[in-house]
Amino acid sequence: IAGIKALISLSFGGAIGLMFLMLGCALPIYNQYWPLFVLLFYILSPVPFCIAKRLVEDIDAMNNTCKELAIFLTASIVVSAFGLPVVFARAHLIEWGALVGLCKKYF
């Protein structure tokens, strides 16, 4: 039952994160859809592990090099998902409020 609770909480957190991403794009204060490029990183993040799993049929028998490379690439993609909005905000493509999910009128 602990696995089901973890799965439900992860799906709830993902839904809240996607809601804030859409709000950061669609609010009339910001009206910029550049942050949607983060969805590309969400889609690409499981790809290295899936490729590594496909190369070696048994995941427990996967050699350390392949497993560590998949973990490294997945971590790089996840860090890039956090870094891309910061780059967009520094390049003035999006507002800083859209980056942190706060409305500009509260500043």
All heavy atoms as an XYZ file, in Angstrom:
827
protein
N       0.818     -1.194      0.000
C       0.000      0.000      0.000
C       0.864      1.261      0.000
O       0.424      2.310     -0.430
C      -0.991     -0.035      1.182
C      -2.148      0.913      0.914
C      -0.365      0.406      2.468
C      -3.446      0.303      0.861
N       2.106      1.140      0.474
C       2.999      2.291      0.476
C       3.360      2.695     -0.952
O       3.542      3.872     -1.232
C       4.257      1.974      1.267
N       3.459      1.705     -1.849
C       3.754      2.006     -3.244
C       2.636      2.773     -3.924
O       2.871      3.643     -4.758
N       1.405      2.453     -3.550
C       0.258      3.148     -4.142
C       0.210      4.589     -3.661
O      -0.052      5.502     -4.445
C      -1.049      2.400     -3.798
C      -1.054      1.042     -4.505
C      -2.264      3.213     -4.205
C      -2.219      0.169     -4.118
N       0.514      4.816     -2.375
C       0.541      6.176     -1.849
C       1.634      7.001     -2.514
O       1.439      8.174     -2.821
C       0.738      6.159     -0.343
C      -0.469      5.706      0.427
C      -0.213      5.771      1.917
C      -1.430      5.292      2.685
N      -1.199      5.340      4.140
N       2.781      6.378     -2.740
C       3.871      7.088     -3.409
C       3.500      7.427     -4.847
O       3.780      8.532     -5.325
C       5.140      6.240     -3.373
N       2.863      6.501     -5.535
C       2.446      6.744     -6.910
C       1.404      7.847     -6.998
O       1.482      8.726     -7.869
C       1.899      5.454     -7.521
C       1.487      5.522     -8.987
C       2.690      5.812     -9.860
C       0.820      4.229     -9.398
N       0.461      7.845     -6.070
C      -0.571      8.882     -6.058
C       0.043     10.244     -5.742
O      -0.289     11.249     -6.382
C      -1.684      8.523     -5.053
C      -2.495      7.351     -5.601
C      -2.593      9.710     -4.776
C      -3.503      6.790     -4.633
N       0.955     10.300     -4.794
C       1.570     11.586     -4.461
C       2.458     12.086     -5.593
O       2.506     13.294     -5.856
C       2.350     11.487     -3.154
O       3.400     10.561     -3.276
N       3.162     11.196     -6.276
C       3.968     11.616     -7.426
C       3.101     12.130     -8.571
O       3.433     13.128     -9.208
C       4.844     10.463     -7.906
C       6.104     10.197     -7.112
C       6.792      8.943     -7.627
C       7.039     11.376     -7.193
N       1.989     11.470     -8.834
C       1.109     11.935     -9.905
C       0.454     13.256     -9.530
O       0.277     14.134    -10.380
C       0.055     10.885    -10.233
O      -0.786     10.662     -9.134
N       0.104     13.433     -8.259
C      -0.457     14.701     -7.803
C       0.573     15.824     -7.936
O       0.257     16.928     -8.395
C      -0.933     14.569     -6.358
C      -1.581     15.801     -5.819
C      -2.838     16.188     -6.262
C      -0.934     16.579     -4.874
C      -3.444     17.322     -5.772
C      -1.529     17.718     -4.372
C      -2.784     18.094     -4.819
N       1.805     15.557     -7.554
C       2.863     16.558     -7.689
C       3.139     16.911     -9.144
O       3.376     18.079     -9.472
N       3.116     15.911    -10.018
C       3.302     16.184    -11.444
C       2.174     17.014    -12.019
O       2.397     17.915    -12.832
N       0.955     16.739    -11.586
C      -0.194     17.518    -12.070
C      -0.117     18.960    -11.585
O      -0.412     19.896    -12.348
C      -1.497     16.873    -11.605
N       0.282     19.164    -10.338
C       0.432     20.529     -9.810
C       1.547     21.263    -10.560
O       1.403     22.434    -10.916
C       0.729     20.490     -8.294
C      -0.464     19.932     -7.540
C       1.117     21.861     -7.766
C      -1.704     20.791     -7.600
N       2.650     20.576    -10.835
C       3.744     21.191    -11.575
C       3.334     21.594    -12.982
O       3.685     22.685    -13.452
N       2.597     20.736    -13.667
C       2.117     21.087    -15.011
C       1.112     22.228    -14.963
O       1.086     23.079    -15.865
C       1.510     19.864    -15.690
C       2.512     18.830    -16.178
C       1.782     17.617    -16.738
C       3.424     19.412    -17.225
N       0.294     22.279    -13.915
C      -0.654     23.384    -13.778
C       0.091     24.712    -13.616
O      -0.246     25.704    -14.268
C      -1.572     23.169    -12.591
C      -2.586     24.291    -12.418
S      -3.444     24.282    -10.853
C      -2.139     24.675     -9.708
N       1.126     24.740    -12.777
C       1.893     25.962    -12.606
C       2.637     26.345    -13.883
O       2.790     27.528    -14.192
C       2.875     25.840    -11.440
C       2.237     26.007    -10.107
C       2.540     25.152     -9.071
C       1.319     27.023     -9.871
C       1.956     25.303     -7.830
C       0.721     27.183     -8.636
C       1.043     26.323     -7.608
N       3.092     25.347    -14.634
C       3.745     25.629    -15.912
C       2.772     26.278    -16.881
O       3.093     27.270    -17.541
C       4.306     24.340    -16.505
C       5.005     24.463    -17.851
C       6.259     25.306    -17.729
C       5.326     23.102    -18.394
N       1.564     25.748    -16.960
C       0.555     26.341    -17.846
C       0.143     27.730    -17.376
O      -0.069     28.627    -18.194
C      -0.679     25.438    -17.930
C      -0.419     24.094    -18.544
S       0.240     24.259    -20.199
C       0.866     22.633    -20.447
N       0.028     27.916    -16.054
C      -0.319     29.244    -15.539
C       0.783     30.258    -15.812
O       0.504     31.419    -16.107
C      -0.596     29.179    -14.041
C      -1.964     28.661    -13.636
C      -2.052     28.569    -12.125
C      -3.059     29.542    -14.177
N       2.029     29.829    -15.721
C       3.143     30.722    -16.022
C       3.178     31.139    -17.471
O       3.757     32.172    -17.822
N       2.556     30.357    -18.325
C       2.505     30.698    -19.750
C       1.242     31.466    -20.111
O       1.280     32.400    -20.911
C       2.551     29.428    -20.605
S       4.056     28.496    -20.470
N       0.112     31.075    -19.552
C      -1.168     31.554    -20.043
C      -1.718     32.773    -19.314
O      -2.672     33.371    -19.791
C      -2.198     30.424    -19.974
N      -1.174     33.136    -18.163
C      -1.696     34.299    -17.472
C      -1.498     35.544    -18.322
O      -0.458     35.715    -18.956
C      -1.012     34.475    -16.112
C      -1.449     33.516    -15.020
C      -0.619     33.736    -13.774
C      -2.911     33.682    -14.709
N      -2.469     36.439    -18.347
C      -2.357     37.624    -19.206
C      -1.207     38.546    -18.814
O      -0.750     39.335    -19.632
C      -3.696     38.336    -19.036
C      -4.497     37.563    -18.084
C      -3.742     36.347    -17.673
N      -0.728     38.418    -17.588
C       0.409     39.251    -17.166
C       1.663     38.858    -17.945
O       2.439     39.706    -18.368
C       0.655     39.084    -15.661
C      -0.559     39.560    -14.882
C       1.897     39.824    -15.222
C      -0.508     39.207    -13.413
N       1.846     37.556    -18.152
C       3.067     37.058    -18.782
C       2.888     36.880    -20.287
O       3.680     37.376    -21.072
C       3.507     35.757    -18.130
C       3.615     35.868    -16.640
C       2.907     35.036    -15.807
C       4.420     36.838    -16.069
C       3.000     35.150    -14.439
C       4.514     36.963    -14.703
C       3.802     36.124    -13.896
O       3.885     36.245    -12.551
N       1.878     36.134    -20.699
C       1.513     35.946    -22.105
C       2.705     35.522    -22.965
O       2.863     35.981    -24.088
C       0.861     37.210    -22.654
C       0.033     36.911    -23.881
O      -0.361     35.774    -24.111
N      -0.234     37.932    -24.666
N       3.558     34.675    -22.443
C       4.691     34.121    -23.178
C       4.625     32.613    -23.070
O       4.408     32.074    -21.988
C       6.026     34.614    -22.605
C       6.271     36.076    -22.776
C       6.556     36.437    -24.214
O       7.104     35.644    -24.958
N       6.170     37.628    -24.597
N       4.834     31.945    -24.173
C       4.742     30.486    -24.168
C       6.109     29.812    -24.278
O       6.194     28.635    -24.559
C       3.807     30.031    -25.276
C       2.387     30.401    -24.948
C       1.825     31.582    -25.403
C       1.626     29.593    -24.127
C       0.538     31.934    -25.069
C       0.339     29.932    -23.784
C      -0.203     31.100    -24.261
O      -1.470     31.454    -23.914
N       7.184     30.540    -24.033
C       8.517     29.948    -24.044
C       8.712     28.864    -22.981
O       9.419     27.885    -23.227
C       9.584     31.038    -23.862
C       9.756     31.904    -25.058
C       9.289     33.174    -25.213
C      10.433     31.581    -26.267
N       9.627     33.654    -26.440
C      10.341     32.696    -27.108
C      11.097     30.453    -26.715
C      10.896     32.705    -28.375
C      11.656     30.476    -27.976
C      11.552     31.595    -28.789
N       8.140     28.998    -21.784
C       8.368     27.947    -20.779
C       7.839     26.576    -21.174
O       8.213     25.575    -20.565
C       7.635     28.467    -19.546
C       7.625     29.932    -19.699
C       7.482     30.165    -21.171
N       7.006     26.497    -22.186
C       6.509     25.188    -22.613
C       7.611     24.305    -23.194
O       7.425     23.094    -23.327
C       5.376     25.346    -23.620
C       4.050     25.815    -23.040
C       3.017     25.949    -24.143
C       3.555     24.860    -21.988
N       8.756     24.891    -23.519
C       9.878     24.077    -23.984
C      10.387     23.136    -22.900
O      11.091     22.176    -23.184
C      11.021     24.960    -24.495
C      10.789     25.481    -25.876
C      10.493     26.815    -26.082
C      10.853     24.636    -26.963
C      10.275     27.301    -27.346
C      10.634     25.108    -28.237
C      10.341     26.443    -28.437
N      10.039     23.401    -21.653
C      10.419     22.514    -20.554
C       9.752     21.153    -20.716
O      10.289     20.131    -20.294
C      10.068     23.179    -19.210
C      10.314     22.250    -18.047
C      10.874     24.441    -19.039
N       8.601     21.107    -21.357
C       7.919     19.830    -21.593
C       8.787     18.878    -22.409
O       8.696     17.663    -22.244
C       6.586     20.061    -22.301
C       5.511     20.761    -21.480
C       4.286     21.016    -22.339
C       5.154     19.945    -20.272
N       9.633     19.420    -23.268
C      10.560     18.584    -24.037
C      11.486     17.812    -23.102
O      11.735     16.618    -23.305
C      11.364     19.451    -24.995
C      12.372     18.751    -25.871
C      11.659     17.899    -26.910
C      13.272     19.756    -26.546
N      11.959     18.464    -22.040
C      12.820     17.780    -21.073
C      12.041     16.750    -20.269
O      12.586     15.719    -19.882
C      13.484     18.786    -20.135
C      14.480     19.666    -20.833
C      14.241     21.019    -20.965
C      15.642     19.139    -21.351
C      15.146     21.830    -21.599
C      16.559     19.941    -21.993
C      16.310     21.290    -22.120
N      10.764     17.036    -19.985
C       9.937     16.059    -19.279
C       9.764     14.795    -20.113
O       9.722     13.690    -19.584
C       8.562     16.630    -18.969
C       8.536     17.739    -17.948
C       7.409     18.527    -17.806
C       9.614     17.994    -17.122
C       7.362     19.546    -16.874
C       9.584     19.005    -16.191
C       8.445     19.773    -16.070
O       8.398     20.775    -15.144
N       9.653     14.961    -21.419
C       9.479     13.816    -22.316
C      10.792     13.059    -22.480
O      10.808     11.831    -22.523
C       8.924     14.287    -23.674
C       7.502     14.827    -23.492
C       8.941     13.165    -24.697
C       6.973     15.573    -24.694
N      11.906     13.793    -22.546
C      13.206     13.162    -22.795
C      13.842     12.522    -21.561
O      14.764     11.719    -21.702
C      14.181     14.192    -23.371
C      13.925     14.652    -24.790
C      14.964     15.686    -25.185
C      13.955     13.488    -25.752
N      13.394     12.860    -20.368
C      14.088     12.378    -19.171
C      14.110     10.856    -19.006
O      15.124     10.320    -18.564
C      13.533     13.054    -17.918
O      12.197     12.750    -17.745
N      13.067     10.096    -19.339
C      13.186      8.645    -19.165
C      13.887      7.929    -20.327
O      14.149      6.729    -20.223
C      11.732      8.178    -19.054
C      10.950      9.182    -19.778
C      11.673     10.482    -19.611
N      14.212      8.632    -21.387
C      14.776      7.983    -22.582
C      16.115      7.292    -22.313
O      16.298      6.137    -22.734
C      14.860      8.989    -23.746
C      15.662      8.443    -24.905
C      13.473      9.379    -24.201
N      17.104      7.913    -21.635
C      18.377      7.199    -21.428
C      18.222      5.893    -20.653
O      18.856      4.889    -20.991
C      19.234      8.196    -20.643
C      18.653      9.513    -20.927
C      17.199      9.294    -21.134
N      17.375      5.895    -19.637
C      17.190      4.665    -18.862
C      16.492      3.599    -19.691
O      16.824      2.421    -19.602
C      16.405      4.957    -17.581
C      16.346      3.781    -16.671
C      17.463      3.381    -15.966
C      15.183      3.053    -16.526
C      17.420      2.290    -15.126
C      15.127      1.961    -15.692
C      16.249      1.579    -14.990
N      15.524      4.001    -20.515
C      14.832      3.031    -21.375
C      15.787      2.427    -22.400
O      15.713      1.232    -22.693
C      13.652      3.691    -22.070
S      12.316      4.122    -20.950
N      16.673      3.240    -22.940
C      17.661      2.729    -23.900
C      18.619      1.766    -23.204
O      18.932      0.694    -23.729
C      18.417      3.887    -24.570
C      17.474      4.649    -25.500
C      19.624      3.380    -25.340
C      18.065      5.899    -26.083
N      19.078      2.132    -22.012
C      19.983      1.251    -21.276
C      19.295     -0.056    -20.897
O      19.901     -1.126    -20.940
C      20.499      1.959    -20.023
N      18.031      0.025    -20.538
C      17.283     -1.180    -20.184
C      17.082     -2.066    -21.411
O      17.091     -3.287    -21.319
C      15.936     -0.781    -19.585
C      15.146     -1.908    -19.019
C      13.882     -1.381    -18.376
C      13.030     -2.531    -17.876
N      11.780     -2.060    -17.276
N      16.918     -1.449    -22.556
C      16.714     -2.212    -23.791
C      18.001     -2.894    -24.243
O      17.960     -3.976    -24.812
C      16.216     -1.278    -24.882
C      15.810     -1.935    -26.135
C      14.360     -1.634    -26.359
N      13.989     -1.960    -27.727
C      13.132     -2.907    -27.980
N      12.596     -3.589    -27.006
N      12.800     -3.176    -29.209
N      19.131     -2.237    -23.996
C      20.410     -2.834    -24.377
C      20.730     -4.075    -23.564
O      21.282     -5.033    -24.071
C      21.535     -1.809    -24.226
C      21.562     -0.693    -25.263
C      22.665      0.298    -24.927
C      21.734     -1.234    -26.659
N      20.392     -4.032    -22.305
C      20.617     -5.171    -21.426
C      19.252     -5.620    -20.928
O      18.553     -4.871    -20.255
C      21.525     -4.780    -20.244
C      21.718     -5.961    -19.318
C      22.845     -4.260    -20.743
N      18.858     -6.825    -21.275
C      17.509     -7.311    -20.972
C      17.231     -7.354    -19.471
O      16.204     -6.909    -19.014
C      17.309     -8.711    -21.570
C      17.259     -8.722    -23.071
C      16.059     -7.970    -23.628
O      14.979     -8.022    -23.013
O      16.205     -7.341    -24.670
N      18.144     -7.888    -18.697
C      17.939     -8.009    -17.260
C      18.527     -6.782    -16.578
O      19.730     -6.550    -16.624
C      18.602     -9.285    -16.743
C      18.253     -9.562    -15.298
O      17.304     -8.936    -14.789
O      18.922    -10.415    -14.697
N      17.668     -5.996    -15.930
C      18.106     -4.737    -15.328
C      19.076     -4.968    -14.167
O      19.952     -4.163    -13.913
C      16.890     -3.886    -14.893
C      17.303     -2.439    -14.639
C      16.221     -4.446    -13.678
C      17.648     -1.680    -15.858
N      18.943     -6.099    -13.466
C      19.857     -6.389    -12.366
C      21.236     -6.776    -12.881
O      22.235     -6.547    -12.202
C      19.309     -7.518    -11.497
C      18.057     -7.097    -10.754
O      17.927     -5.885    -10.467
O      17.218     -7.966    -10.461
N      21.288     -7.336    -14.072
C      22.568     -7.753    -14.634
C      23.226     -6.655    -15.462
O      24.277     -6.866    -16.046
C      22.383     -8.998    -15.502
N      22.583     -5.472    -15.534
C      23.144     -4.381    -16.328
C      24.498     -3.985    -15.740
O      24.623     -3.778    -14.536
C      22.186     -3.178    -16.317
C      22.604     -2.121    -17.302
S      21.560     -0.636    -17.396
C      20.108     -0.994    -16.553
N      25.477     -3.876    -16.604
C      26.802     -3.544    -16.102
C      26.821     -2.101    -15.587
O      25.980     -1.279    -15.929
C      27.872     -3.783    -17.161
C      27.600     -2.989    -18.421
O      26.667     -2.220    -18.489
N      28.437     -3.192    -19.409
N      27.763     -1.826    -14.735
C      27.825     -0.537    -14.068
C      27.998      0.628    -15.034
O      27.432      1.692    -14.824
C      28.969     -0.528    -13.054
C      28.479     -0.843    -11.674
O      27.279     -0.893    -11.442
N      29.403     -1.040    -10.758
N      28.756      0.453    -16.076
C      29.017      1.551    -16.999
C      27.740      2.009    -17.682
O      27.459      3.208    -17.732
C      30.049      1.116    -18.060
O      31.196      0.594    -17.405
C      30.424      2.274    -18.937
N      26.976      1.088    -18.178
C      25.731      1.425    -18.861
C      24.729      2.055    -17.901
O      24.074      3.055    -18.222
C      25.156      0.177    -19.507
S      23.718      0.465    -20.528
N      24.640      1.494    -16.704
C      23.706      2.003    -15.712
C      24.103      3.407    -15.248
O      23.262      4.301    -15.154
C      23.673      1.041    -14.525
C      22.657      1.377    -13.483
C      22.662      0.312    -12.407
C      21.667      0.598    -11.321
N      21.697     -0.432    -10.275
N      25.372      3.612    -14.983
C      25.841      4.920    -14.528
C      25.702      5.974    -15.614
O      25.369      7.128    -15.333
C      27.297      4.827    -14.059
C      27.498      3.989    -12.827
C      26.845      4.592    -11.606
O      26.800      5.829    -11.487
O      26.360      3.816    -10.768
N      25.930      5.607    -16.868
C      25.756      6.551    -17.967
C      24.294      6.952    -18.123
O      23.976      8.127    -18.324
C      26.279      5.956    -19.277
C      26.175      6.864    -20.504
C      27.045      8.095    -20.326
C      26.550      6.110    -21.757
N      23.402      6.007    -17.966
C      21.963      6.313    -18.054
C      21.540      7.235    -16.916
O      20.773      8.178    -17.133
C      21.152      5.022    -18.031
N      22.036      6.995    -15.716
C      21.711      7.853    -14.580
C      22.277      9.252    -14.788
O      21.610     10.263    -14.521
C      22.218      7.226    -13.272
C      21.417      5.973    -12.956
C      22.149      8.214    -12.112
C      21.978      5.160    -11.813
N      23.502      9.338    -15.293
C      24.127     10.637    -15.547
C      23.352     11.434    -16.598
O      23.095     12.630    -16.417
C      25.581     10.445    -15.989
C      26.247     11.715    -16.419
C      26.645     12.645    -15.465
C      26.454     11.999    -17.758
C      27.260     13.823    -15.849
C      27.059     13.171    -18.147
C      27.471     14.094    -17.196
N      22.969     10.793    -17.690
C      22.230     11.489    -18.741
C      20.837     11.916    -18.261
O      20.369     13.018    -18.584
C      22.132     10.614    -19.983
C      23.442     10.379    -20.734
C      23.231      9.415    -21.879
C      24.011     11.684    -21.233
N      20.185     11.073    -17.488
C      18.875     11.431    -16.942
C      19.001     12.614    -15.993
O      18.189     13.547    -16.043
C      18.252     10.227    -16.221
O      18.130      9.147    -17.140
C      16.891     10.571    -15.669
N      20.017     12.602    -15.138
C      20.221     13.721    -14.216
C      20.547     15.003    -14.972
O      20.088     16.094    -14.600
C      21.338     13.391    -13.233
N      21.309     14.897    -16.054
C      21.627     16.077    -16.868
C      20.371     16.664    -17.502
O      20.211     17.892    -17.555
C      22.624     15.714    -17.964
O      23.805     15.224    -17.410
N      19.480     15.822    -17.962
C      18.239     16.297    -18.576
C      17.353     16.958    -17.519
O      16.748     18.008    -17.777
C      17.517     15.139    -19.282
C      18.320     14.695    -20.508
C      16.117     15.541    -19.710
C      17.826     13.422    -21.155
N      17.284     16.383    -16.331
C      16.457     16.968    -15.270
C      17.014     18.319    -14.827
O      16.260     19.284    -14.638
C      16.347     15.987    -14.078
C      15.723     16.647    -12.864
C      15.546     14.764    -14.491
N      18.325     18.439    -14.686
C      18.931     19.718    -14.316
C      18.708     20.749    -15.418
O      18.447     21.926    -15.139
C      20.434     19.530    -14.008
C      21.155     20.854    -13.905
C      20.596     18.746    -12.729
N      18.753     20.326    -16.675
C      18.476     21.237    -17.779
C      17.036     21.723    -17.763
O      16.752     22.859    -18.154
C      18.768     20.548    -19.114
O      20.116     20.195    -19.209
N      16.117     20.886    -17.304
C      14.717     21.293    -17.200
C      14.553     22.412    -16.180
O      13.700     23.278    -16.339
C      13.840     20.105    -16.825
N      15.363     22.409    -15.123
C      15.317     23.502    -14.158
C      16.087     24.721    -14.657
O      15.744     25.848    -14.319
C      15.892     23.056    -12.807
C      14.977     22.181    -12.035
C      15.219     20.826    -11.923
C      13.860     22.707    -11.415
C      14.379     20.008    -11.199
C      13.006     21.903    -10.695
C      13.264     20.547    -10.593
N      17.125     24.510    -15.433
C      17.973     25.609    -15.877
C      17.434     26.398    -17.055
O      17.711     27.591    -17.182
N      16.663     25.764    -17.918
C      16.174     26.454    -19.117
C      15.301     27.662    -18.790
O      15.491     28.728    -19.384
C      15.437     25.477    -20.033
C      14.969     26.062    -21.367
C      16.157     26.410    -22.239
C      14.048     25.096    -22.065
N      14.344     27.574    -17.858
C      13.574     28.777    -17.534
C      14.433     29.905    -16.955
O      14.150     31.079    -17.182
C      12.547     28.300    -16.506
C      12.431     26.852    -16.740
C      13.767     26.400    -17.197
N      15.484     29.565    -16.221
C      16.382     30.591    -15.694
C      17.101     31.294    -16.839
O      17.238     32.525    -16.846
C      17.386     29.977    -14.687
C      18.407     30.992    -14.247
C      16.655     29.390    -13.508
N      17.534     30.531    -17.832
C      18.178     31.126    -19.009
C      17.193     32.015    -19.751
O      17.550     33.126    -20.185
C      18.738     30.015    -19.927
C      19.209     30.582    -21.243
C      19.864     29.276    -19.237
N      15.948     31.565    -19.880
C      14.935     32.387    -20.542
C      14.679     33.682    -19.779
O      14.501     34.737    -20.381
C      13.629     31.612    -20.689
C      13.615     30.611    -21.807
C      12.651     29.619    -21.836
C      14.540     30.647    -22.823
C      12.618     28.691    -22.858
C      14.528     29.728    -23.841
C      13.564     28.749    -23.869
N      14.651     33.608    -18.456
C      14.408     34.813    -17.659
C      15.589     35.772    -17.743
O      15.402     36.985    -17.828
C      14.131     34.433    -16.207
N      16.794     35.253    -17.747
C      17.967     36.124    -17.863
C      18.084     36.747    -19.241
O      18.635     37.830    -19.383
C      19.241     35.342    -17.535
C      19.240     34.792    -16.152
C      20.313     35.185    -15.239
N      21.517     35.721    -15.796
C      22.151     36.718    -15.222
N      21.680     37.258    -14.146
N      23.268     37.175    -15.732
N      17.557     36.074    -20.266
C      17.574     36.621    -21.625
C      16.358     37.510    -21.889
O      16.176     37.972    -23.005
C      17.611     35.495    -22.643
N      15.539     37.724    -20.863
C      14.340     38.563    -20.947
C      13.324     38.032    -21.951
O      12.573     38.803    -22.538
C      14.691     40.013    -21.249
C      15.612     40.614    -20.233
N      15.205     40.880    -18.945
C      16.923     40.965    -20.307
C      16.229     41.389    -18.273
N      17.284     41.447    -19.074
N      13.297     36.735    -22.151
C      12.247     36.124    -22.973
C      10.988     35.898    -22.155
O       9.882     35.937    -22.687
C      12.720     34.799    -23.566
C      13.802     34.898    -24.625
C      14.281     33.513    -25.008
C      13.282     35.627    -25.837
N      11.162     35.646    -20.853
C      10.022     35.499    -19.948
C      10.264     36.397    -18.741
O      11.383     36.840    -18.486
C       9.814     34.034    -19.491
C      11.009     33.523    -18.696
C       9.511     33.136    -20.660
C      10.777     32.175    -18.043
N       9.201     36.658    -17.995
C       9.311     37.448    -16.769
C       9.788     36.552    -15.629
O       9.570     35.348    -15.639
C       7.947     38.037    -16.415
C       7.396     38.995    -17.437
C       8.111     40.318    -17.430
O       8.583     40.730    -16.356
O       8.189     40.933    -18.499
N      10.423     37.157    -14.630
C      10.885     36.389    -13.484
C       9.711     35.810    -12.710
O       9.824     34.761    -12.093
C      11.756     37.251    -12.575
C      13.125     37.419    -13.123
C      13.593     38.482    -13.829
C      14.201     36.492    -13.047
N      14.896     38.267    -14.197
C      15.300     37.056    -13.726
C      14.352     35.236    -12.469
C      16.522     36.416    -13.830
C      15.566     34.596    -12.579
C      16.638     35.178    -13.253
N       8.578     36.493    -12.725
C       7.396     35.975    -12.045
C       6.890     34.698    -12.667
O       6.384     33.816    -11.978
N       7.012     34.586    -13.985
C       6.625     33.348    -14.660
C       7.581     32.224    -14.288
O       7.198     31.061    -14.281
C       6.599     33.549    -16.164
N       8.801     32.596    -13.978
C       9.788     31.590    -13.578
C       9.432     30.991    -12.221
O       9.475     29.785    -12.045
C      11.178     32.215    -13.535
C      12.304     31.364    -12.982
C      12.604     30.228    -13.930
C      13.520     32.194    -12.736
N       9.069     31.788    -11.288
C       8.803     31.285     -9.942
C       7.335     31.016     -9.692
O       6.956     30.543     -8.633
C       9.348     32.250     -8.868
C      10.845     32.306     -8.922
C       8.749     33.616     -9.002
N       6.485     31.315    -10.639
C       5.061     31.021    -10.501
C       4.303     32.055     -9.687
O       3.225     31.768     -9.190
N       4.859     33.250     -9.543
C       4.187     34.301     -8.791
C       3.662     35.359     -9.757
O       4.228     35.605    -10.811
C       5.161     34.958     -7.798
C       5.745     34.052     -6.745
C       6.806     34.797     -5.962
C       4.674     33.536     -5.832
N       2.614     36.013     -9.390
C       2.069     37.087    -10.204
C       2.882     38.355     -9.995
O       3.323     38.650     -8.904
C       0.611     37.360     -9.843
S      -0.478     35.995    -10.260
N       3.050     39.092    -11.067
C       3.865     40.303    -11.005
C       3.212     41.392    -10.156
O       3.891     42.221     -9.575
C       4.121     40.823    -12.419
C       5.161     41.889    -12.486
C       5.468     42.250    -13.908
C       6.562     43.289    -13.927
N       6.963     43.617    -15.266
N       1.912     41.392    -10.076
C       1.236     42.452     -9.314
C       1.482     42.341     -7.811
O       1.237     43.280     -7.079
C      -0.254     42.440     -9.606
C      -0.969     41.193     -9.171
C      -2.428     41.271     -9.541
C      -3.129     39.977     -9.159
N      -4.510     39.997     -9.524
N       1.967     41.216     -7.328
C       2.252     41.068     -5.905
C       3.628     41.564     -5.526
O       3.965     41.598     -4.354
C       2.086     39.601     -5.479
C       0.665     39.114     -5.583
C       0.368     37.967     -6.294
C      -0.371     39.815     -4.986
C      -0.923     37.525     -6.406
C      -1.680     39.378     -5.088
C      -1.960     38.230     -5.797
O      -3.233     37.797     -5.892
N       4.447     41.914     -6.485
C       5.798     42.397     -6.168
C       5.776     43.851     -5.784
O       5.196     44.692     -6.251
C       6.753     42.202     -7.338
C       7.114     40.762     -7.547
C       6.890     40.144     -8.746
C       7.669     40.023     -6.522
C       7.225     38.825     -8.946
C       8.017     38.702     -6.708
C       7.786     38.114     -7.922
